[in-house]
Amino acid sequence: MPANAVFIHHPGAARYYFHDDHPFHPERIPLTVDLLEKTGALTADCILTADSADPELLSLIHRQDYIEAVRGLSCENPAVQWTDIAERYGLRTEDTPFFPGMHDAAAAIVGGSVMAADLVASGEANHAYHMAGGLHHAFPERGSGFCVYNDAAVAIAYLRQTFDLRILYIDTDVHHGDGVQWAFYHDPDVFTYSIHETGKFLFPGTGFVHERGADQGHGTSMNIPLEPYTEDDSWIESFRTSIEKVTASFKPDLIISQHGCDAHALDPLSHVHCSMRIYQTMPSIIHELAHRYCNGKWVALGGGGYDRWRVVPRAWSMVWLEMTDHPISRKLAQPNANEPLPPEWVEAWSASCEDELPAQWLDQVEDWAPMPRRNEITARNRQAVQTAIQNL
C-alpha cells in the first residue's frame, strides 16, 4: 500500500542563499520544520532525502549554455569569462545575483521536486511535499525573481516524459507563475493556473486573463489577477470558483501545487491584505480536488514568502497538516476556530525575531482595519474570474 504522505528534504537546499540582506532566506525551512516537529506533525519516518538533479534532468527545461553559466558562476571566485556574461543569463541583478555554490543548491531543490513527483506518479505515495521547491520564475535561458532553476517546470517535464500524465499546475503565490506558464504554454496536457496580484502593479508584470495558452495549448492556461488590497473573502471566493471549474474541465491525472505565501498582509513584497485563513483554505480545496479527480495524486511545493518569522512557518505547515489530515487542520477548518502554536516553538525563536511572534495558527483579523474600497475590489475580482472561466 502506498504511503499517505511523504515529506521530501535535501540538505543542500539550505545553501540556496544569495546574501544576508536578500529577502529570500533559507531560514524559512528550519523554522517551519521545527514548528511541525514541535506540533507533533512531522516525524523522521515521514522524511525522505532526495538526490540532486543531474544536467540531463535540468536540460528537460533549461538550455545547456545556461546550465554551464550557472556552474561557472558558482565558484567562490568565478572566472572573468563567466562574470562578463552573467547579466545575459539574468544572474547579475538585484533580485537574482550569482553566489558561491549556486548550481549545487539549485540542483538540490530540483532533485527534491522531481523525487516528490516521481513518488506520487509511481504510486509509492498518495501525496508528497517538497517545501524547498516552488522556484517558478526561472526560464530555460535565464534566472529571474530569486529563481535559478525552475524545479516545478522540470518536475512537470519529467512527469510528462516518464509517465505521460495530464498535469494541473496550481500556483497560489502572490506573484504570477510566469516561468512555469511559458514553459508549457503550447502543451495541451499541462494546465497552468495562477492566482496572484495583478501584474499591473507587481513583478513579473504578466499573468493577465488574456494569457490562455497558444496553438494546441490554447485554453490550458488560466490567470486570476486580483486587485491590490484584496482580502480573505474575495481571494478565497476567486480561488474556489475558478479552480473547481478548471479541475472539472481539465480532469488531470495529477496536481502539482505551489504554495507561495506572500499574499499575506504582513509580507513586504506585495500589496495584498490576506490573513492565514487563505493558507488554511487553499490546501484544503486542492486536497479535496486531488481526491475527487486524481485518485489523491497531489504534489505540493513551497515558493515565495518574505515574512519568514510570522507568516511562512505557519502557512507552509498548514500544507502538511492538511496533506496528512492532522487534527489541527480539521480544527482550523471550523468557523471561528483557532488553535495555539506550540509555546516551545514561540519561545525557541522569539529571541531571534525582531517582531513579536504569533501565538496562534490563525490571525486575529477582527483587530485589523478593513480595507477601503472593499466592495469595488471584490467586484473587480469577480469580473476577472468570470472573464477567465467563460471559455472553459
Summary of the structure (lengths in Angstrom):
residues: 392
radius of gyration: 19.6
end to end distance: 36.3
largest distance: 59.3
contacts: 1451
relative contact order: 0.14
helix: 42%
strand: 14%
